[in-house]
Amino acid sequence: MKSEAKDVTAYLADVPAERRDALKRLRSLYLATFKGCEECIDYGMPCYKRDGELVAAFASQKQYIALYGMGNAVERYKKELTGCSVGKGCIRFRSAEALDFDLIGRMLKDKAASKPTAC
């Protein structure tokens, strides 16, 4: 579901109440990991960009919570992503309760460390 929110705070205010705390925690992980990135809404979801280039994003979709731009982390952590739907660079969690914040934190740190232009 594409959001019409103008900023991430408004985006989070619009998500279903049962997901809001988890998404706020997810936002905190992204902000802590991608310091110096521009936080914005693009493609109808929270995005983190450096010099206009997408570094990472997340979204509350109708059926799941998704992490976008995960690239190599998908393959590297595939065994730990049991129960998730994964694509080339996308990881989809079926519910807020399914989010493994320790794992997500490690994946985001690896992503930031592996890409020199990452924030």
N, C-alpha and C positions, 0 to 999 in steps of 0.2 A: 504494500500500500504506500504509494508515494505521498509524502507529507508536503503540505504547503507552508510549513513553518519557515520563518525568516532566519532563525538562529537555533542553536542546539538547545538552549534553555526552553524555548517554545516547543521544540520538537519533543523533548522529554515530558513536557506538561500535557502533550496530546496523546502519548502512548497509553495503552490500557493500564489501569492502576496496578494490576498484579505483576506487571513487568517494570514499572517505573523505578523501583529501588535497584533492581538488577542492572538496568540500563544506565542509571546514574553511576553505579559502581564501575561499569564498563567504561563510561566516559572518563572517570578518574584514572583508570589504567591507561587509556589512550593519551590523556593529557600528561601524565607522569612519564610515559615512555617517549612520546614524540614532542618533547619540549622544543619550542622554536617553530613548530609547524603552525600554519594558519588553520584554525578550527572554523569550519563553515558548513553550510548546508549546500549540497550539490547533489544532483541526481535524486533529490527528495530525501536525503539522509545525511547524518553527520559524517563529514569528511575531514581528513587531515592532509594538508597539502604543503609542499615546499616549492617555492618559486612557481606556483600555479600547477605543479604536477601532483597528482593523487598519490599519496603514500599509503593510506589505509582508510577504511570506513567501516561503519556498522549500521545496522538497520533493524527495526522492529517490523517484520513482515506479518502477514495474516497468519501463516502457519508456523512461523519460526522466527528466531533471532539470528541474524546473519552477520558474519565478519567478512569483509571484502578486501581484496588486495593482499591476501595472505601468501600468495606465491609459493615459494619453496617450503614454507612451514606446513602446508597441507601434506606434502609427501613425507617430510621429516617427522611429523607427529601423527601420522595416519593411525598407527597402532593404538595411540592414546585417545583417538577421536571416535571410539566405539559409540554407536548410537547416534552419531551425527551424519548428516548428509554432506558430502564434500564434492566440490567441483575443482576446476583447475586452480583457482585462487580464492575460492569461497568456502566457508565453513558455516553450516546451518545447524543450529541447536533447536530442538523441538519445543523447548519451554525455558522460562527463566531459571527454573530449578535445575535444568540440565547444564547450565553454564558452569564450567570448571575454571574459576578465576585464577587459580594457581597456574594451570596449564595455559590459559589465555595470556597471562602475564609473561610466561616464559616464551611463548610464541612471538609476542609483540617485541620483547627484548631482542630475540634472535633476528627478527625482521629489521629492527632498527640498527643492529650491529652489522648485519650482512649487506646493507645498502648504504654506501657512503653518503648519498644524498638524502637519506632518511633523516628525519628531524631528531 
